[in-house]
């Protein structure tokens, strides 16, 4: 195969990987798909509570010609909660619920899309339980364009076994806590300059021939 042809082939974006705010893409490949694998010889889609395929696709926040897709997913311990790196659509906190018939429902609980986001992966490196029953999640995100973002979010837990009925009260296409975006963004605005300041301090200290480590 001609090398130029091969490169051109890989530059093509997969169908459904573009998005535009206000225009849903129900066929696109950018979401999360859940399968029933209890019978390995007959793997099928799991179902949502309305009987449709268990697929979650977030509504677009910013327009994207490509990479409007989910990349890395992390499951938080002890919860029915996924942390989603969504390339151009930033970071999502996605809760899921399973009813007595093993049917799923999804709720986008929080979302953060920073300027120029192209989020590759996100990890909750620290989770703290609070006295009021909420949890505070400290995130570090690897972004192709931005570099490293560090931020936090505090919200209610979604423990294993949480009833699916609580998800039905809220549209799965809209975040339950829209103010969470502001909390995440504010934390990022505060923490990122601090990280840059610490980096400059380290470089300045090393320039004079001795070292110092900074601990949280």
DAQUI-V176989 format. One record per pair of residues at least 12 apart in sequence whose C-alpha atoms are under 8 Angstrom apart, sorted by sequence separation. I is the first residue (numbers start at 1). GAP is how many residues later the second one is. D is the distance in Angstrom with one decimal. If there is no record, write none. Layout:
# DAQUI-V176989
i=<I;I>
gap=<GAP;GAP>
d=<D;D>
This chain:
# DAQUI-V176989
i=<16;17;33;34;72;73;81;82;94;95;125;126;138;139;15;16;17;71;72;81;82;94;95;124;125;126;138;139;15;16;70;71;72;81;94;95;124;125;138;70;71;80;81;93;94;124;125;137;138;70;71;80;92;93;94;123;124;136;137;198;69;70;80;92;93;122;123;136;137;68;69;92;93;122;123;136;35;68;69;92;122;135;136;34;67;68;69;91;92;121;122;134;135;33;34;67;68;90;91;120;121;134;135;33;90;91;119;120;121;134;135;32;33;89;90;119;120;133;134;31;32;64;89;90;119;120;133;31;32;88;118;119;31;62;117;118;119;154;30;31;62;90;117;118;153;61;88;89;90;91;117;118;60;88;89;90;116;117;87;88;89;116;153;26;87;88;91;152;153;86;87;152;86;87;151;85;86;151;24;85;152;24;85;151;152;22;23;30;84;85;151;21;22;30;31;32;84;150;21;30;31;83;149;20;21;29;30;83;151;19;20;21;150;20;21;150;20;149;19;20;18;19;18;19;18;19;17;18;72;73;74;76;17;18;19;54;71;72;73;74;17;18;49;54;56;58;71;72;17;54;17;51;61;13;13;49;47;48;49;46;47;48;49;87;46;47;48;46;105;104;107;106;105;95;98;105;107;97;98;99;107;108;111;97;98;99;107;108;110;97;98;99;106;107;108;109;110;97;105;107;108;109;110;111;96;107;108;109;110;113;107;111;112;97;110;111;96;110;114;112;112;81;79;80;79;80;79;80;78;79;80;78;80;59;58;59>
gap=<12;12;12;12;12;12;12;12;12;12;12;12;12;12;13;13;13;13;13;13;13;13;13;13;13;13;13;13;14;14;14;14;14;14;14;14;14;14;14;15;15;15;15;15;15;15;15;15;15;16;16;16;16;16;16;16;16;16;16;16;17;17;17;17;17;17;17;17;17;18;18;18;18;18;18;18;19;19;19;19;19;19;19;20;20;20;20;20;20;20;20;20;20;21;21;21;21;21;21;21;21;21;21;22;22;22;22;22;22;22;22;23;23;23;23;23;23;23;23;24;24;24;24;24;24;24;24;25;25;25;25;25;26;26;26;26;26;26;27;27;27;27;27;27;27;28;28;28;28;28;28;28;29;29;29;29;29;29;30;30;30;30;30;31;31;31;31;31;31;32;32;32;33;33;33;34;34;34;35;35;35;36;36;36;36;37;37;37;37;37;37;38;38;38;38;38;38;38;39;39;39;39;39;40;40;40;40;40;40;41;41;41;41;42;42;42;43;43;44;44;45;45;46;46;47;47;48;48;48;48;48;48;49;49;49;49;49;49;49;49;50;50;50;50;50;50;50;50;51;51;52;52;52;53;54;54;55;55;55;56;56;56;56;56;57;57;57;58;59;60;60;61;62;63;63;63;63;64;64;64;64;64;64;65;65;65;65;65;65;66;66;66;66;66;66;66;66;67;67;67;67;67;67;67;68;68;68;68;68;68;69;69;69;70;70;70;71;71;71;72;73;77;78;78;79;79;80;80;81;81;81;82;82;114;115;115>
d=<3.9;6.4;7.7;5.7;6.2;6.4;7.0;5.0;7.0;5.1;7.9;5.2;7.4;5.3;6.8;5.7;6.0;7.4;5.3;5.7;6.2;5.8;6.3;6.1;6.0;7.3;6.0;5.7;7.4;7.1;6.8;5.6;7.6;4.4;4.6;6.5;5.5;6.0;4.4;6.0;5.8;5.8;6.3;6.1;5.8;4.4;6.9;5.4;6.8;4.2;6.8;5.6;6.9;5.5;7.3;5.5;6.6;6.8;5.3;7.8;5.6;6.5;6.9;7.7;5.0;6.7;5.5;5.6;6.2;6.9;6.2;5.9;6.2;5.8;6.4;4.2;7.6;6.3;7.7;4.5;4.2;5.6;6.7;5.5;6.0;5.6;8.0;5.7;6.6;5.7;6.3;6.7;5.8;6.1;6.4;6.3;6.6;7.4;5.2;7.5;5.3;5.3;6.3;4.6;5.7;6.4;6.9;5.5;7.1;4.5;6.4;5.6;6.7;8.0;4.3;6.1;5.3;6.9;5.9;6.7;5.2;6.6;5.8;6.7;4.2;6.3;7.5;5.4;6.6;7.8;5.4;6.3;4.3;7.3;6.8;5.5;8.0;7.9;6.7;7.0;6.7;5.7;7.9;5.9;7.0;6.2;7.6;6.9;6.6;7.1;6.7;7.5;6.7;5.3;7.4;5.5;6.8;6.8;6.8;4.6;7.7;7.1;6.6;7.6;4.2;6.5;7.3;7.8;5.6;7.6;4.2;5.8;6.0;5.8;6.1;5.6;7.3;7.6;6.6;5.9;6.1;7.7;5.1;5.2;7.6;7.5;7.8;8.0;7.7;5.7;4.8;7.1;7.1;6.1;6.3;7.1;6.9;6.0;4.8;3.7;5.8;7.0;6.9;6.0;5.7;6.9;5.5;7.5;6.7;6.3;7.8;6.0;6.5;6.7;6.0;6.6;4.5;6.7;5.7;6.6;7.8;5.4;5.5;6.6;4.7;7.5;7.5;4.5;6.8;7.7;7.6;7.9;5.1;6.6;6.1;8.0;6.4;5.3;7.8;6.9;5.6;5.4;7.7;6.4;6.9;7.7;7.0;7.3;5.2;7.8;6.1;7.9;7.7;6.3;7.9;5.1;7.8;4.9;5.7;8.0;5.2;4.4;6.2;8.0;6.9;6.2;5.6;7.6;6.5;7.5;6.2;6.7;6.5;6.9;7.5;7.4;7.3;7.7;7.7;6.5;7.1;6.1;7.2;6.3;6.9;5.4;4.4;6.9;5.6;6.3;5.6;8.0;5.4;7.3;6.3;4.8;7.0;4.6;7.6;7.6;4.7;4.9;6.0;7.7;7.9;6.9;6.6;5.9;6.7;8.0;7.2;7.0;5.2;6.9;5.6;5.5;7.8;6.5;7.2;6.4;6.8;6.5;7.2;5.7;5.4;5.8;4.2;5.3;6.1;4.9;7.8;6.1;7.7;6.4;6.5;7.8>
